[in-house]
């Protein structure tokens, strides 16, 4: 009878010994490695901040990426865009609408109606009162065959519109591009812009601005006249502190 075998646990740091198999080749042995314990966060420690997802573009920002709705919007039956003085509206039409006589467009100073002819009747595509007045003499429309009716409306007053038709959803005009094209600036405004640009560059160079130059010109005329306290002296513009409001342009 064989003696009983006693199991004994032995701790060792030696590498495990691989026993040869029947053919003499070593068997593969998987040795579990002890993993280091996870560090314990101290009480009250803040959890790491999770990365925030990128903000989705607002609806107006999406409109701004499309020329058809730039500074405007896309509505159910049309899209519109605007600059400081004009509006452009695109009303899609069926592919079989190829000629102007198949379209009915009525534009007044305060309303608009667009329809297409279908047999003996009309199907209205767009209709309503305008939110502001327009100049009908400077407004026009054309047909892009099988695509859309293109309407250009000239604003009665130059300001930004927040909607085309009364009652429709308004856009946020604080989120549009309000830059004006120089083509929309009249001569008087152009002169003011030129003067402001000139003054800006003069100030950067430490030179007199337009209001100072105008006063200097007037002072020179009377500088050396009889009775002038400056007669006989060289003209010195630095003797005067001229405020911008001292001269009317």
Kinemage of the C-alpha trace (Angstrom):
@kinemage 1
@onewidth
@group {chain A} dominant
@subgroup {mainchain}
@vectorlist {calphas} color= white
{ca unk a 1} P 0.000 0.000 0.000
{ca unk a 2} L 1.517 3.388 -1.066
{ca unk a 3} L 2.128 5.973 1.682
{ca unk a 4} L -0.246 8.984 1.767
{ca unk a 5} L 0.995 12.077 -0.007
{ca unk a 6} L 0.884 15.260 2.063
{ca unk a 7} L 0.252 18.542 0.232
{ca unk a 8} L 2.618 21.330 1.293
{ca unk a 9} L 2.370 24.968 0.071
{ca unk a 10} L 5.771 26.464 -0.635
{ca unk a 11} L 6.349 30.120 -1.461
{ca unk a 12} L 9.120 30.704 -3.957
{ca unk a 13} L 10.280 33.420 -6.289
{ca unk a 14} L 11.967 31.004 -8.660
{ca unk a 15} L 10.821 30.736 -12.263
{ca unk a 16} L 8.365 27.869 -12.872
{ca unk a 17} L 9.921 24.663 -14.145
{ca unk a 18} L 8.331 23.165 -17.226
{ca unk a 19} L 7.896 19.411 -17.176
{ca unk a 20} L 8.641 17.643 -20.478
{ca unk a 21} L 5.722 15.909 -22.178
{ca unk a 22} L 5.773 12.411 -23.436
{ca unk a 23} L 7.654 13.404 -26.582
{ca unk a 24} L 10.244 15.383 -24.637
{ca unk a 25} L 8.944 18.796 -25.692
{ca unk a 26} L 8.156 21.272 -22.928
{ca unk a 27} L 4.500 22.039 -22.266
{ca unk a 28} L 3.331 25.600 -22.343
{ca unk a 29} L 2.358 26.820 -18.923
{ca unk a 30} L 0.467 29.972 -18.243
{ca unk a 31} L 1.601 31.768 -15.116
{ca unk a 32} L -0.773 34.299 -13.609
{ca unk a 33} L 0.958 37.552 -12.794
{ca unk a 34} L -0.114 39.531 -9.783
{ca unk a 35} L -1.501 42.906 -10.876
{ca unk a 36} L -0.773 46.020 -8.902
{ca unk a 37} L -3.729 47.202 -6.837
{ca unk a 38} L -5.646 50.164 -8.251
{ca unk a 39} L -4.776 53.407 -6.511
{ca unk a 40} L -7.382 54.463 -4.024
{ca unk a 41} L -8.695 57.996 -4.538
{ca unk a 42} L -8.707 60.094 -1.384
{ca unk a 43} L -12.138 61.030 -0.053
{ca unk a 44} L -13.579 64.093 -1.737
{ca unk a 45} L -11.379 63.781 -4.813
{ca unk a 46} L -13.056 65.142 -7.935
{ca unk a 47} L -13.854 62.670 -10.667
{ca unk a 48} L -11.984 63.319 -13.935
{ca unk a 49} L -13.947 65.593 -16.242
{ca unk a 50} L -15.491 63.843 -19.192
{ca unk a 51} L -14.784 65.407 -22.607
{ca unk a 52} L -17.666 67.569 -23.732
{ca unk a 53} L -19.173 66.817 -27.154
{ca unk a 54} L -18.708 69.489 -29.808
{ca unk a 55} L -21.562 71.974 -29.861
{ca unk a 56} L -23.996 71.408 -32.699
{ca unk a 57} L -24.376 74.329 -35.116
{ca unk a 58} L -27.446 76.464 -34.543
{ca unk a 59} L -30.173 76.569 -37.152
{ca unk a 60} L -29.085 80.026 -38.309
{ca unk a 61} L -25.477 78.863 -38.599
{ca unk a 62} L -26.720 76.116 -40.902
{ca unk a 63} L -28.641 78.669 -42.983
{ca unk a 64} L -25.481 80.786 -43.271
{ca unk a 65} L -23.628 77.971 -45.052
{ca unk a 66} L -26.115 77.929 -47.957
{ca unk a 67} L -26.124 80.832 -50.464
{ca unk a 68} L -29.882 80.369 -50.956
{ca unk a 69} L -30.548 81.074 -47.255
{ca unk a 70} L -27.582 83.335 -46.400
{ca unk a 71} L -28.766 85.934 -43.872
{ca unk a 72} L -32.213 84.377 -44.309
{ca unk a 73} L -33.838 80.968 -43.898
{ca unk a 74} L -35.268 77.875 -45.546
{ca unk a 75} L -39.040 77.575 -45.276
{ca unk a 76} L -41.481 74.870 -46.369
{ca unk a 77} L -42.079 76.209 -49.888
{ca unk a 78} L -39.164 78.567 -50.477
{ca unk a 79} L -35.753 79.796 -49.355
{ca unk a 80} L -34.728 83.424 -48.930
{ca unk a 81} L -31.556 85.413 -48.458
{ca unk a 82} L -30.761 89.107 -48.098
{ca unk a 83} L -28.168 91.835 -48.111
{ca unk a 84} L -28.614 95.369 -46.801
{ca unk a 85} L -30.767 96.604 -49.682
{ca unk a 86} L -32.248 93.539 -51.437
{ca unk a 87} L -33.929 90.198 -50.825
{ca unk a 88} L -33.754 87.085 -52.976
{ca unk a 89} L -36.426 84.377 -52.852
{ca unk a 90} L -36.265 80.973 -54.544
{ca unk a 91} L -39.568 79.111 -54.924
{ca unk a 92} L -39.086 75.538 -56.259
{ca unk a 93} L -41.391 74.508 -59.130
{ca unk a 94} L -42.200 71.099 -60.679
{ca unk a 95} L -39.896 69.862 -63.444
{ca unk a 96} L -42.587 70.309 -66.102
{ca unk a 97} L -42.771 74.075 -65.451
{ca unk a 98} L -40.534 75.270 -68.265
{ca unk a 99} L -42.061 78.531 -69.518
{ca unk a 100} L -42.919 81.830 -67.895
{ca unk a 101} L -46.545 81.588 -69.026
{ca unk a 102} L -46.927 78.564 -66.747
{ca unk a 103} L -46.208 80.771 -63.744
{ca unk a 104} L -48.218 83.531 -62.076
{ca unk a 105} L -46.290 85.992 -59.897
{ca unk a 106} L -47.992 88.986 -58.264
{ca unk a 107} L -45.832 91.453 -56.348
{ca unk a 108} L -47.129 94.576 -54.613
{ca unk a 109} L -45.442 96.887 -52.124
{ca unk a 110} L -46.793 94.854 -49.219
{ca unk a 111} L -47.670 91.370 -50.507
{ca unk a 112} L -46.531 88.548 -52.773
{ca unk a 113} L -48.167 85.565 -54.481
{ca unk a 114} L -46.528 82.821 -56.556
{ca unk a 115} L -48.538 80.095 -58.321
{ca unk a 116} L -48.125 77.597 -61.154
{ca unk a 117} L -50.746 76.698 -63.746
{ca unk a 118} L -52.074 73.151 -63.605
{ca unk a 119} L -54.731 72.555 -66.228
{ca unk a 120} L -57.433 75.185 -65.845
{ca unk a 121} L -56.504 76.061 -62.267
{ca unk a 122} L -53.595 77.470 -60.293
{ca unk a 123} L -51.653 75.873 -57.468
{ca unk a 124} L -50.361 78.484 -55.036
{ca unk a 125} L -46.772 77.916 -53.939
{ca unk a 126} L -46.263 81.029 -51.838
{ca unk a 127} L -48.619 83.760 -50.685
{ca unk a 128} L -48.807 86.313 -47.897
{ca unk a 129} L -48.223 89.827 -46.617
{ca unk a 130} L -44.647 91.061 -46.522
{ca unk a 131} L -43.228 92.065 -43.150
{ca unk a 132} L -41.950 95.357 -44.637
{ca unk a 133} L -42.567 97.477 -47.716
{ca unk a 134} L -40.647 96.992 -50.958
{ca unk a 135} L -40.025 99.045 -54.093
{ca unk a 136} L -42.024 97.317 -56.813
{ca unk a 137} L -40.372 99.294 -59.628
{ca unk a 138} L -36.974 97.870 -58.694
{ca unk a 139} L -38.215 94.333 -57.995
{ca unk a 140} L -38.358 91.566 -60.602
{ca unk a 141} L -38.685 87.818 -61.093
{ca unk a 142} L -37.530 85.157 -63.540
{ca unk a 143} L -38.020 81.437 -64.102
{ca unk a 144} L -35.256 78.869 -63.982
{ca unk a 145} L -37.017 76.199 -66.108
{ca unk a 146} L -37.915 73.108 -64.135
{ca unk a 147} L -36.152 74.429 -61.035
{ca unk a 148} L -37.511 77.540 -59.369
{ca unk a 149} L -39.005 81.006 -59.620
{ca unk a 150} L -36.258 83.474 -58.699
{ca unk a 151} L -37.563 86.716 -57.165
{ca unk a 152} L -35.512 89.797 -56.330
{ca unk a 153} L -37.168 92.344 -54.039
{ca unk a 154} L -35.728 95.797 -53.447
{ca unk a 155} L -36.257 96.904 -49.846
{ca unk a 156} L -38.265 100.062 -49.257
{ca unk a 157} L -35.986 100.966 -46.354
{ca unk a 158} L -32.495 99.705 -45.794
{ca unk a 159} L -32.540 97.509 -42.728
{ca unk a 160} L -32.312 93.812 -41.985
{ca unk a 161} L -35.476 91.704 -42.256
{ca unk a 162} L -36.213 88.915 -39.757
{ca unk a 163} L -38.863 87.264 -41.983
{ca unk a 164} L -40.377 87.535 -45.467
{ca unk a 165} L -44.026 86.893 -44.655
{ca unk a 166} L -46.065 87.982 -41.672
{ca unk a 167} L -46.728 85.159 -39.243
{ca unk a 168} L -43.803 82.981 -40.257
{ca unk a 169} L -40.932 82.021 -37.964
{ca unk a 170} L -38.455 84.862 -37.490
{ca unk a 171} L -34.698 84.567 -37.737
{ca unk a 172} L -32.260 85.961 -35.160
{ca unk a 173} L -30.736 88.934 -36.956
{ca unk a 174} L -28.004 89.102 -34.309
{ca unk a 175} L -26.590 85.887 -35.796
{ca unk a 176} L -26.377 86.980 -39.432
{ca unk a 177} L -23.594 88.763 -41.270
{ca unk a 178} L -24.469 92.459 -41.162
{ca unk a 179} L -21.539 93.680 -43.216
{ca unk a 180} L -22.563 96.045 -45.986
{ca unk a 181} L -21.211 95.886 -49.496
{ca unk a 182} L -19.574 99.129 -50.638
{ca unk a 183} L -21.910 98.985 -53.628
{ca unk a 184} L -24.816 99.772 -51.267
{ca unk a 185} L -23.141 102.860 -49.774
{ca unk a 186} L -24.180 106.253 -51.189
{ca unk a 187} L -21.766 109.111 -51.945
{ca unk a 188} L -22.263 110.879 -48.617
{ca unk a 189} L -21.659 107.715 -46.612
{ca unk a 190} L -18.704 106.878 -48.842
{ca unk a 191} L -17.138 110.257 -48.043
{ca unk a 192} L -17.549 109.636 -44.309
{ca unk a 193} L -15.926 106.201 -44.595
{ca unk a 194} L -13.030 107.652 -46.587
{ca unk a 195} L -12.504 110.358 -43.954
{ca unk a 196} L -12.582 107.840 -41.098
{ca unk a 197} L -10.075 105.645 -42.914
{ca unk a 198} L -7.806 108.647 -43.535
{ca unk a 199} L -8.025 109.735 -39.877
{ca unk a 200} L -7.224 106.232 -38.690
{ca unk a 201} L -3.996 106.063 -40.703
{ca unk a 202} L -3.032 109.631 -39.755
{ca unk a 203} L -3.479 108.817 -36.069
{ca unk a 204} L -1.301 105.710 -36.377
{ca unk a 205} L 1.474 107.869 -37.851
{ca unk a 206} L 1.076 110.647 -35.283
{ca unk a 207} L -0.057 113.107 -37.952
{ca unk a 208} L -2.950 115.604 -37.793
{ca unk a 209} L -6.382 114.206 -38.598
{ca unk a 210} L -8.904 115.722 -40.998
{ca unk a 211} L -10.608 117.974 -38.410
{ca unk a 212} L -7.220 119.316 -37.313
{ca unk a 213} L -6.062 119.916 -40.880
{ca unk a 214} L -9.210 121.907 -41.596
{ca unk a 215} L -8.660 124.166 -38.566
{ca unk a 216} L -4.984 124.556 -39.435
{ca unk a 217} L -5.983 125.757 -42.884
{ca unk a 218} L -8.296 128.404 -41.399
{ca unk a 219} L -5.659 129.514 -38.884
{ca unk a 220} L -3.027 129.911 -41.578
{ca unk a 221} L -5.237 132.372 -43.452
{ca unk a 222} L -5.373 134.750 -40.510
{ca unk a 223} L -2.053 133.925 -38.880
{ca unk a 224} L 0.010 136.764 -40.304
{ca unk a 225} L -2.726 139.298 -41.020
{ca unk a 226} L -2.738 142.761 -39.495
{ca unk a 227} L -3.869 142.678 -35.882
{ca unk a 228} L -3.060 139.001 -35.411
{ca unk a 229} L -1.190 138.261 -32.152
{ca unk a 230} L 0.856 135.706 -34.096
{ca unk a 231} L 1.990 138.076 -36.814
{ca unk a 232} L 5.657 137.631 -37.625
{ca unk a 233} L 5.810 134.225 -35.958
{ca unk a 234} L 6.192 130.905 -37.709
{ca unk a 235} L 2.952 128.962 -37.876
{ca unk a 236} L 2.985 126.299 -35.141
{ca unk a 237} L -0.031 123.950 -35.122
{ca unk a 238} L 1.134 122.317 -31.888
{ca unk a 239} L -0.007 125.456 -30.042
{ca unk a 240} L -3.617 124.363 -30.501
{ca unk a 241} L -5.565 121.431 -29.128
{ca unk a 242} L -8.419 120.881 -31.546
{ca unk a 243} L -11.270 118.556 -30.576
{ca unk a 244} L -12.975 116.465 -33.296
{ca unk a 245} L -16.288 118.233 -32.628
{ca unk a 246} L -14.831 121.655 -33.400
{ca unk a 247} L -15.362 121.196 -37.136
{ca unk a 248} L -18.488 120.327 -39.082
{ca unk a 249} L -17.990 118.270 -42.245
